[in-house]
Amino acid sequence: MSENENIVTLVDEEGQEQDFEIIMTLDVEGKEYAILLPIDAGEEEDAYIFKIIHEADDEYTLVAIEDDEEYENVVAAYEAILDEEGIE
């Protein structure tokens, strides 16, 4: 199986690993965010939003968004992009 750089593995609080596809990245107010969807997601599965923190050597960390206002701004930007593209 070939490496896909759009696939990331996240570990939850119980130590369980789950693969996600990065379906989109977007900039909101000068910060970059990733929209992730579980690999085995059904049509009704919700996407997850993480802030991208860039590190040295093209490495990055995905961080949960703690601030409600920041989260709502990213959701609004994501929904606007989906509306623009005619995606529900």
PANU-361704 format. One line per 10 residues: their letters; for each residue x negated, y, z of C-alpha. Coordinates in steps of 0.25 Angstrom, whole numbers, plus 5000, padded with zeros to 4 digits. Each point is the difference from the previous one (the first is absolute). Layout:
N
a) X:Y:Z; ... .
//
This chain:
88
msenenivtl) 5000:5000:5000; 4994:5013:4996; 4998:5012:5010; 5011:5011:4999; 4996:5013:5006; 5015:5003:5002; 5002:4989:5010; 4996:5002:5014; 5002:4991:5012; 5005:5007:5013 .
vdeegqeqdf) 5000:4993:5014; 5012:5003:5009; 5000:5002:5015; 5001:4984:5002; 4988:4998:4991; 5008:4995:4988; 4994:5003:4987; 5009:5005:4988; 4997:5004:4986; 5005:5013:4994 .
eiimtldveg) 5000:5006:4987; 4997:5015:4999; 5011:5004:4991; 4997:5015:5000; 4991:5010:5006; 5004:5015:5001; 4994:5013:5006; 5009:5008:5009; 4995:5013:5006; 4986:4996:4997 .
keyaillpid) 5000:4986:5006; 5000:4987:4993; 5010:4989:5003; 5003:4986:4995; 5013:4993:4998; 4999:4985:5002; 5010:4989:4997; 4998:4986:5006; 4995:4990:4989; 5012:4991:5003 .
ageeedayif) 5010:5011:5001; 5014:4998:4995; 5008:5011:4992; 5005:5006:5013; 4987:5001:5008; 4996:5013:5005; 4987:5006:4996; 4990:5004:5011; 4992:5014:5000; 4986:5001:5005 .
kiiheaddey) 4990:5012:5000; 4987:4997:4993; 4988:5004:5007; 4988:5000:4991; 4986:4996:5006; 4986:4999:4993; 4997:4991:4988; 5015:5000:4995; 5005:4993:5012; 5013:5004:5006 .
tlvaieddee) 5009:4997:5012; 5015:5000:5000; 5006:5006:5012; 5014:5000:5005; 5007:5014:5000; 5003:5004:5014; 5006:5014:4998; 5015:5000:4996; 4999:5012:4992; 4988:4995:4992 .
yenvvaayea) 5008:4987:4997; 5012:5007:4996; 4992:5009:4990; 4994:4988:4994; 5013:4993:4999; 5006:5012:4993; 4988:5001:4990; 5001:4985:4997; 5015:5001:4998; 4999:5012:4991 .
ildeegie) 4990:4992:4991; 5009:4988:4999; 5012:5009:4997; 4991:5007:4989; 4997:4986:4994; 5014:4995:5001; 4997:4989:5010; 5009:4997:5011 .
//
